[in-house]
Amino acid sequence: MSILARKNVLIIIPKSQFCEEELYGLRSALKQRGVHVVVLSKSGQEVRGLKRDKFQPDGMIVDWNKQPGVQGKYHAIVLIGGKGAKKSLWDDSIIPQILTDHYRAGSVIGAMGSALVVLMRASLVTGEIPLPREDDTRKELESLNAVCVDIPVTSLDSMVFGQGEDSIDEFSQTILNLIEANEVS
């Protein structure tokens, strides 16, 4: 049995207009390696992606600590972007608390594309992050004094930042490598 088979990852998605490539790419890579994946959104109701795909999350963000098969902390928490991140993730009051709590416990924390703003607002970014493609996201990151570089994926300690859908393979592999190396129980 793989060491990853005992690991739990929480993926948080916008309540609408999530990026299908980011979600499906990461979720698939994690599940292929035996990771238990929980996907939550603000409402927990069926959501539509940017390409109109429908997806049913496992529940609501507020119930992050009440998911079947998960005891204690998640080994990683990843935020997925898309146009809906600005409306449902950027100003959410619960997500920064969850992220900070898990970061302090040594969990891997990651975000892609427009969800990078949430990590900046939670004061969890201390280095360079990839330059996102979306104009609104770039402007918001500039206003938060983020240091953006035009590379697909950056990582620092237990933090992983992805540019967006085009970097999903490298992002997913970086997350997997950090989970394997991480000692969070």
C-alpha positions as semicolon CSV with decimal commas, in nm:
position;residue;x (nm);y (nm);z (nm)
1;M;0,000;0,000;0,000
2;S;0,129;0,343;-0,098
3;I;0,215;0,596;0,173
4;L;-0,030;0,827;-0,003
5;A;-0,322;0,588;0,058
6;R;-0,342;0,714;0,417
7;K;-0,343;1,081;0,318
8;N;-0,640;1,320;0,301
9;V;-0,656;1,625;0,077
10;L;-0,919;1,898;0,088
11;I;-0,989;2,079;-0,239
12;I;-1,194;2,398;-0,210
13;I;-1,370;2,522;-0,524
14;P;-1,574;2,832;-0,608
15;K;-1,952;2,789;-0,581
16;S;-1,980;2,859;-0,956
17;Q;-1,751;2,905;-1,256
18;F;-1,467;2,689;-1,122
19;C;-1,184;2,589;-1,356
20;E;-1,257;2,232;-1,468
21;E;-0,901;2,163;-1,581
22;E;-0,759;2,262;-1,244
23;L;-1,010;2,058;-1,043
24;Y;-1,023;1,748;-1,261
25;G;-0,648;1,743;-1,326
26;L;-0,550;1,770;-0,959
27;R;-0,825;1,540;-0,832
28;S;-0,738;1,274;-1,088
29;A;-0,364;1,288;-1,010
30;L;-0,432;1,256;-0,636
31;K;-0,684;0,973;-0,669
32;Q;-0,455;0,778;-0,907
33;R;-0,197;0,773;-0,627
34;G;-0,450;0,655;-0,368
35;V;-0,511;0,985;-0,188
36;H;-0,851;1,034;-0,022
37;V;-0,988;1,356;-0,176
38;V;-1,266;1,574;-0,034
39;V;-1,404;1,855;-0,253
40;L;-1,601;2,133;-0,083
41;S;-1,766;2,456;-0,197
42;K;-1,934;2,741;-0,011
43;S;-2,286;2,604;-0,063
44;G;-2,216;2,233;-0,108
45;Q;-2,466;2,234;-0,392
46;E;-2,401;2,126;-0,750
47;V;-2,175;2,377;-0,925
48;R;-2,107;2,464;-1,287
49;G;-1,762;2,516;-1,426
50;L;-1,637;2,770;-1,677
51;K;-1,711;2,522;-1,956
52;R;-2,057;2,449;-1,811
53;D;-1,960;2,109;-1,662
54;K;-2,167;2,016;-1,358
55;F;-1,992;1,891;-1,044
56;Q;-2,133;1,781;-0,708
57;P;-1,901;1,871;-0,417
58;D;-1,881;1,645;-0,114
59;G;-2,021;1,919;0,110
60;M;-1,993;2,276;0,235
61;I;-1,675;2,453;0,343
62;V;-1,826;2,522;0,685
63;D;-1,833;2,142;0,742
64;W;-1,466;2,091;0,650
65;N;-1,396;1,908;0,977
66;K;-1,697;1,674;0,955
67;Q;-1,610;1,475;0,643
68;P;-1,630;1,092;0,641
69;G;-1,292;0,921;0,650
70;V;-1,105;1,227;0,776
71;Q;-0,978;1,255;1,131
72;G;-0,765;1,546;1,243
73;K;-0,593;1,770;0,992
74;Y;-0,586;1,731;0,615
75;H;-0,242;1,656;0,475
76;A;-0,299;1,922;0,211
77;I;-0,552;2,192;0,127
78;V;-0,573;2,324;-0,227
79;L;-0,780;2,612;-0,361
80;I;-0,903;2,590;-0,720
81;G;-0,953;2,903;-0,928
82;G;-1,186;3,012;-1,203
83;K;-1,395;3,325;-1,253
84;G;-1,613;3,229;-0,955
85;A;-1,321;3,251;-0,710
86;K;-1,351;3,630;-0,697
87;K;-1,713;3,614;-0,578
88;S;-1,708;3,309;-0,353
89;L;-1,351;3,257;-0,229
90;W;-1,167;3,590;-0,215
91;D;-1,374;3,737;0,070
92;D;-1,474;3,417;0,248
93;S;-1,413;3,444;0,622
94;I;-1,375;3,072;0,699
95;I;-1,115;2,971;0,437
96;P;-0,827;3,185;0,574
97;Q;-0,883;3,037;0,921
98;I;-0,874;2,681;0,784
99;L;-0,562;2,757;0,579
100;T;-0,376;2,924;0,866
101;D;-0,464;2,645;1,109
102;H;-0,343;2,376;0,867
103;Y;-0,033;2,574;0,767
104;R;0,070;2,600;1,133
105;A;0,014;2,223;1,169
106;G;0,251;2,156;0,879
107;S;-0,001;2,070;0,607
108;V;0,074;2,140;0,242
109;I;-0,115;2,448;0,119
110;G;-0,171;2,524;-0,248
111;A;-0,367;2,751;-0,480
112;M;-0,405;2,795;-0,852
113;G;-0,489;3,091;-1,075
114;S;-0,747;3,328;-0,933
115;A;-0,748;3,146;-0,596
116;L;-0,396;3,278;-0,527
117;V;-0,560;3,596;-0,397
118;V;-0,701;3,404;-0,098
119;L;-0,351;3,302;0,014
120;M;-0,223;3,658;-0,024
121;R;-0,513;3,799;0,178
122;A;-0,451;3,537;0,447
123;S;-0,086;3,656;0,466
124;L;0,044;3,309;0,382
125;V;0,256;3,409;0,080
126;T;0,611;3,517;0,155
127;G;0,784;3,463;-0,178
128;E;0,720;3,473;-0,548
129;I;0,400;3,341;-0,702
130;P;0,316;3,263;-1,064
131;L;0,167;3,543;-1,269
132;P;-0,199;3,449;-1,324
133;R;-0,364;3,489;-1,663
134;E;-0,681;3,669;-1,545
135;D;-0,666;4,051;-1,544
136;D;-0,881;4,092;-1,231
137;T;-0,659;3,851;-1,040
138;R;-0,339;4,023;-1,156
139;K;-0,472;4,364;-1,052
140;E;-0,580;4,236;-0,711
141;L;-0,244;4,067;-0,652
142;E;-0,064;4,389;-0,753
143;S;-0,275;4,583;-0,500
144;L;-0,168;4,330;-0,235
145;N;0,200;4,381;-0,330
146;A;0,247;4,025;-0,454
147;V;0,572;3,942;-0,632
148;C;0,447;3,770;-0,950
149;V;0,681;3,589;-1,188
150;D;0,596;3,439;-1,525
151;I;0,662;3,074;-1,442
152;P;0,403;2,793;-1,416
153;V;0,459;2,676;-1,057
154;T;0,646;2,806;-0,754
155;S;0,684;2,644;-0,415
156;L;0,833;2,745;-0,085
157;D;0,847;2,508;0,211
158;S;0,498;2,351;0,225
159;M;0,334;2,607;-0,005
160;V;0,262;2,550;-0,376
161;F;0,138;2,812;-0,619
162;G;0,017;2,737;-0,973
163;Q;-0,041;2,973;-1,262
164;G;-0,357;2,795;-1,373
165;E;-0,487;2,519;-1,596
166;D;-0,175;2,506;-1,815
167;S;0,042;2,416;-1,515
168;I;-0,181;2,149;-1,360
169;D;0,055;1,854;-1,420
170;E;0,357;2,022;-1,259
171;F;0,139;2,164;-0,980
172;S;-0,015;1,824;-0,904
173;Q;0,324;1,651;-0,897
174;T;0,464;1,915;-0,663
175;I;0,168;1,870;-0,427
176;L;0,213;1,490;-0,433
177;N;0,589;1,517;-0,367
178;L;0,532;1,748;-0,070
179;I;0,259;1,526;0,076
180;E;0,491;1,224;0,053
181;A;0,771;1,415;0,225
182;N;0,545;1,572;0,486
183;E;0,519;1,436;0,839
184;V;0,167;1,557;0,925
185;S;-0,019;1,264;1,079
